Amino acid sequence: MPRKARKEEGRSRRLGENEADVTLNEFANSNTSGKKLKKPAVNIIKKQVDQLRTFDDDLDWFEKDLEYFDFPSGEEEEEDERKSKKKNKKRQTKRIHDQVETADDGIRYPIDIWFLISDFIYPEDIITFACICKDALTVVNSVKFWLSLYKRQRNMKIIELNVYYNQDVNLPERLRPQCMERPFSLRACVVRSLYYTYPLFVNRLHRQPTIDKAHQLVKRRCILMWYQQTNNNWNFYFKFKSNKSRSAKIDRRSLMQSLDDINANPEAGCQVLQVSCKYFIPTPIVMGMILANISLNSNQKMQDYRLHLTFDPTCYINSAGGILVTLEPVANVRVLDWWHPQYPWYSR
């Protein structure tokens, strides 16, 4: 090889070594060129980058600069959460929209047709009828539906039993026709009247076992208690109310709006325990306390029954502050719901 060519090759190597040192002026004002860097220059840059990486990795975490770590700020986290929530909402709306598009539109009939159909619905089928569609539900929640159900009690015939409604029943004053024109608590009054006149509902009252139903009163609060003397017995009444009843919610409506509420029921979630005893037994006051346990056993002579009621303010069975109420001898025990004909609506 000629001597001149060797000198040029040495120069190119020296220039390649210094190609990594570029000033800011040359970098900012340099002309755009489509040429690629030569291999020696690329290798030099890679070596320098690797050296910097190994230097940072050798340092401990407390010797590194704060810029080395990525600390997400609170604003960035909030923005990420908002973006993720928006994405989830968009996905849900898309799914719902796709489901609506794929579902059949169907035929929507006028609400007058549902009112005509409701005249042929039996009382035990009202729930099934209300679940058909929204229009059927609005019909069930109307005053016209419950008034028509009350008025056709004397004309409707039961196909299964082949009997009519019992017309000879002496209804309470609140359930008589002259008092049923008021819309307040109309649904509850019609349901109560059905347990007087509708044979299918009347037969249900005799099928329910008493002691099994009495155990449902556990963990309910006693809000009222009283006693009453009949012919040869003393009846003790304990009124319980569920803590999860809807009536416990605060009603913020005006007086006129509440008077038009047909679904209102002051006795919703309430049950009365009626205990008939042969003799009068003084009982402690347990109003405001919770029933923790109830048991019905036979006495030592195996002739009569003994009822034990354990009341406690904290609803613990083995609590030290509980009060035990013992009624003996017991002739009869019954649990009365708000629709039962013998439920004391006008409490003492």
C-alpha positions, 0 to 999 in steps of 0.5 A: 500500500502506498505511504499516502493512503496509510496517512489518510487512513490514520487521519480518518481514525483520529477524526472518528475518535473526536466525532463524539465531542460536538458543541452545542452551536454545531448541534443546533445550527447544523445542516440536515444531512441524510448521511448515517454515522460511521461505525467507529463513531457509533461504537464510541457513543455506545461505549460512553453510554454503557459506562454512564449506566454502569456508574449509576448502577454501582451507586447505592440508592441513597447516593443517586440523584432524585432525578434518577427516580420517577416520583408520581405527583398527586395531580398525575395520579388523580388525572390517571384515576379520572381517565380510567373512570372515563374509560370504564364508563365509556366501555359500560355505555358501549356494552349497554348500547350494544345490548339494546341494539341486539335485543328485540324492540318488541311491541309496546301496548297502550296503558289502557289495555293493561288496565283492562287486563288488571280487572281479571287478575287474582289477588295472588297473581298481582306480583307476577302481573306487576313484573311483566313490564313498566306499564303493568307496574304503574297500573299496580301502583295506581288508585284505580287498580286497588279500588277496582280490586276492592269493589269486585270482591263481591262479584268475583268467583274463584275458579279453583275453589268454586266459591265466592267471596265471603260477604257476611264478614263484619269488616272494621270501620276503616275497611268499609266502603265509605272509608276506602275513598281515601288514597292514603294507605289504600293498598294496605287496607285492601290487603287487610280486607282480602284476609277477611273475605278471600278464602285462599288468604284466609286458609293461609292463616291457619297453615303457618306453624306458630312456634316456627314463626315466633323464632323470626322475632329474634333480634327485633326491638320491642316497641310496645307491650300491654295486657288484656283480660278476656273471658277466662284468660289473660292475653299479653301482647308484645309488639316488635319492629324490624330494624330494617323496615322501610318506615324507619327512613325519614320521610321528607315529603310534604303533608299533602304528598304523603296523604296521596301515598297509596303504598304508605303503611305505618305498621310495615315491618311490625309483628305482635306476639300474643301469649294467652295465659290462665293467670295474670303474671306481672312482667317487667317493662322491656320496651325499647329492648331487643329480643335475644332468645325465645323458647317454649317448653313444657313444665315439670308436670308435663301438662302446660307450657312455659314461655321464656323471653330473653330481652337485652339492649345489646342483642347478645344472648349471653349478656349479663344485662339481659331480662328474662320474662317467663309466662306460665301456664301458657294456653296459646301463642300466636304471631300476628302480622299487620294483615292478620284480622286480629292484629291490634291496629288501634294499640293501647 
